[in-house]
Amino acid sequence: MNAKTKIATCCALIAAAGMVRAAAQYQTFTQEKGKYAAFDASTTVTVECPDEAAAKWIASHYAEWYGDQAPKVKPGSTGLALQEGDEAYAATVDDSGVKVACRTLAGARWASYTLRQLAIAKRGTFKTEGRLLPVLRISDRPHLAFRAVHLCWFPEVRPQQIERAIRLAALLKFNYAIIEPWGMYESRKHPWWHWPNPTMTQAEVRRLVAIGKDIGITLIPQINCYGHASSARGCTIKHAMLDLQPEYEPLFEPGGWNWCLSNPETQRVLRELIAEMHENFGNPPYFHLGCDEAGAQTCPECVKTPNSVLVCRHITGLAEFVKSRGARPMIWHDMLLARGDPRWKGFVHCGNKDTATLADTLTKDVIICDWQYSYGNMKEARSDWPTMAYFKEKGFPVAGCPWRNYNAMKPMADYISKIGGFGFIETTWHHLRGKAWERMYQSAAHAAWGSVVSHGASFQISLRLVGHDMKVADYLDTGYLNYQVPPGWWVDND
């Protein structure tokens, strides 16, 4: 095959950028077999974009990534055709240089990330003296407009891990990251609302938000406003507030898993926390209110009011408050589906007949985040998602949210696209290390952007580039495991 042809290894590398899918209507990639072109200070990159910031952003980041071997960047005409959408881009590489066409700064970023992951060091030298790019032609656009990862900031998670996860998500062409603080957010308004010495400080949040803005990923804050009020996993019986500060017991249901919805102080506190966090995150266009896996209200005041009224009043009030701040509220879906309802057999449904009435009474601009994890069969692959169709038919914007059910990710993204859903959110929970993290990120990126699954080498390249951007110097911040051999394994216990 001496004509232009698709090359498997190159496809695998580009798939890390969330890109190649053979015969896809929204993506094409061809390469001159075995041919490479210089990508160094002798190379000119011509950028065609109505937004003047695009060429400037590329030039600035080339200088950061490549130093004195950075290619020259200039605006100009490329003659490249673009597919539909603000995030679409096209690029060519040959001996005459590199051409990039896009409509927005977002498209310029995605093009740059793709080429960056394809670039390799020139051969035959002791140290890197410029790079090479395969001779190629790309036309690309995303499968879904809203592509997010959901990240949990546990006490056991180091801030560096969160930054790595955010940077890696952007490199894989996610454009949003939902940050859930598990008792780690430093509230100045309510300093009792976290574990001692929280690492999710307001200064750190502002720093990460600024990084996200630069690299093309918007950070969305989350507060659990119904269940999960302990800011700790239920399996631990920890409570970020009541274990250390029992005087705040009136804000929570007995046991502490739920917020007390009949207490007017609960609404006041949550609104103040929402306002503080939303402002600290730079007033993003979305705010996640949580609301999953709540238990029944049991306190003597809550039981005086029908559960359907109590829950609807609470969640609707907070959703309206979020909207008053110019943001769209998001909630998890499960409390809006009743346990025992035969329609949802085999799907996640954690509510009761009262909380399920929210599907009829909740304002329809709340984004429903439908998490379906294929419990009992993580290898399941299916083509329909009736719970998502249900919310769409009710008039809600709905996002599909997988976890480690890798085979379901691409069909879920396709289904969301088919029904005109809102987007795709990959949840990660306690897996920001290890093989599961790699598989979640790669499979979800390929589903949301629209490409095939690739081999592990592409993840290694992406993760290493993130480390270079962070200028990591700590052994713990390399690879996807903290240790090659866990501490204590070498001790002779005989």
HELIX and SHEET records of a PDB file:
HELIX    1   1 ALA A    8  ALA A   16  1                                   9    
HELIX    2   2 ALA A   53  TYR A   66  1                                  14    
HELIX    3   3 GLY A   67  GLN A   69  5                                   3    
HELIX    4   4 LEU A  105  LEU A  118  1                                  14    
HELIX    5   5 PRO A  159  LEU A  171  1                                  13    
HELIX    6   6 GLN A  202  ILE A  215  1                                  14    
HELIX    7   7 GLY A  234  THR A  236  5                                   3    
HELIX    8   8 PRO A  246  LEU A  251  5                                   6    
HELIX    9   9 PRO A  264  ASN A  280  1                                  17    
HELIX   10  10 CYS A  302  LYS A  304  5                                   3    
HELIX   11  11 ASN A  307  SER A  324  1                                  18    
HELIX   12  12 ASP A  334  LEU A  336  5                                   3    
HELIX   13  13 PRO A  342  TRP A  344  5                                   3    
HELIX   14  14 THR A  355  THR A  357  5                                   3    
HELIX   15  15 LEU A  358  THR A  361  1                                   4    
HELIX   16  16 PRO A  386  GLU A  393  1                                   8    
HELIX   17  17 TYR A  406  LYS A  418  1                                  13    
HELIX   18  18 GLY A  434  ALA A  445  1                                  12    
HELIX   19  19 HIS A  446  GLY A  450  3                                   5    
HELIX   20  20 GLY A  456  MET A  470  1                                  15    
HELIX   21  21 TYR A  475  ASP A  477  5                                   3    
SHEET    1   A 6 GLN A  27  PHE A  39  0                                        
SHEET    2   A 6 ARG A 131  ASP A 140 -1                                        
SHEET    3   A 6 TYR A  89  ASP A  94 -1                                        
SHEET    4   A 6 GLY A  97  CYS A 102 -1                                        
SHEET    5   A 6 THR A  44  GLU A  48  1                                        
SHEET    6   A 6 LYS A  72  PRO A  75  1                                        
SHEET    1   B 3 GLN A  27  PHE A  39  0                                        
SHEET    2   B 3 ARG A 131  ASP A 140 -1                                        
SHEET    3   B 3 ILE A 120  ALA A 121 -1                                        
SHEET    1   C 8 THR A 218  PRO A 221  0                                        
SHEET    2   C 8 TYR A 176  PRO A 181  1                                        
SHEET    3   C 8 PHE A 146  TRP A 153  1                                        
SHEET    4   C 8 GLY A 423  THR A 427  1                                        
SHEET    5   C 8 VAL A 398  CYS A 401  1                                        
SHEET    6   C 8 ILE A 367  TRP A 371  1                                        
SHEET    7   C 8 ARG A 328  TRP A 332  1                                        
SHEET    8   C 8 TYR A 286  HIS A 288  1                                        
END                                                                             
